[in-house]
Amino acid sequence: MTVSSPAARVLLIADDPKASEIYGRVLEFVGYEVRRAANFVDALGTSTSDADLIVLCNLATLAYPGQGAQVIRIPEGTPPDVLVADVYRRLAPRPAI
């Protein structure tokens, strides 16, 4: 599965550096532009705040104040392929009516 260009922008907020590395690499591998932050405060006021989708990992799922439709909450231990499938489902182009 690859993403057509221009690449969708994903903001990955993960307090665990290992989770950030794993999930970030797999999303980049399939073609997404990934910006990473350790917490929501680090992402404020940066170019990461205009992401197409926000992915929250581990404790970040509890700390993020927003509940928007373009936020995915990933519980600890979620396999990377499950994350990629969910991101693709949310960002895949939809047919025109």
RACOR-V677008 format. One record per residue. RES is the residue in three letters. SS is DSSP state (~ for helix, > for strand, _ for the rest). PHI is phi in radians with two decimals (999 if undefined). OMEGA is omega as a letter, one per 40 degrees, with the letter a starting at -180 (* if undefined). Layout:
res->{RES RES}
ss->{SS SS}
phi->{PHI PHI}
omega->{OMEGA OMEGA}
This chain:
res->{MET THR VAL SER SER PRO ALA ALA ARG VAL LEU LEU ILE ALA ASP ASP PRO LYS ALA SER GLU ILE TYR GLY ARG VAL LEU GLU PHE VAL GLY TYR GLU VAL ARG ARG ALA ALA ASN PHE VAL ASP ALA LEU GLY THR SER THR SER ASP ALA ASP LEU ILE VAL LEU CYS ASN LEU ALA THR LEU ALA TYR PRO GLY GLN GLY ALA GLN VAL ILE ARG ILE PRO GLU GLY THR PRO PRO ASP VAL LEU VAL ALA ASP VAL TYR ARG ARG LEU ALA PRO ARG PRO ALA ILE}
ss->{_ _ _ _ _ _ _ _ > > > > > > _ _ ~ ~ ~ ~ ~ ~ ~ ~ ~ ~ ~ ~ ~ _ _ _ > > > > > _ _ ~ ~ ~ ~ _ _ _ ~ ~ ~ ~ _ _ > > > > > _ _ ~ ~ ~ ~ _ _ _ _ _ _ _ > > > > _ _ _ _ _ ~ ~ ~ ~ ~ ~ ~ ~ ~ ~ ~ ~ _ _ _ _ _ _}
phi->{999 -2.23 -1.73 -1.25 -1.46 -1.24 -1.15 -1.21 -1.69 -2.04 -1.72 -1.82 -1.87 -2.45 -1.31 -1.66 -1.01 -1.16 -1.11 -1.04 -1.12 -1.11 -1.16 -1.08 -1.12 -1.20 -1.17 -1.15 -1.04 -1.51 1.97 -1.46 -1.51 -1.93 -1.94 -2.06 -2.53 -1.41 -2.76 -1.09 -1.09 -1.09 -1.46 -1.13 1.25 -2.05 -1.18 -1.28 -1.28 -1.82 -1.17 -1.30 -2.63 -1.96 -1.96 -1.94 -2.10 0.96 -1.17 -1.06 -1.12 -1.58 -1.64 -1.34 -1.34 -1.43 -2.24 -1.13 -1.15 -1.68 -2.12 -1.95 -1.80 -1.91 -1.20 -0.96 1.55 -1.18 -1.12 -0.98 -1.16 -1.18 -1.08 -1.05 -1.09 -1.20 -1.07 -1.06 -1.06 -1.32 -1.84 -1.05 -1.05 -1.75 -1.12 -1.32 -1.51}
omega->{i a i a e a i a i i a i a i i a i i i a a a i a a i i a a i i i a i a i i i a a i a a i i i i a i a i a i i a a i a i i a a a a a i a a a i i i a i i i i i a a i i a i i i a i a a a i i a i i *}
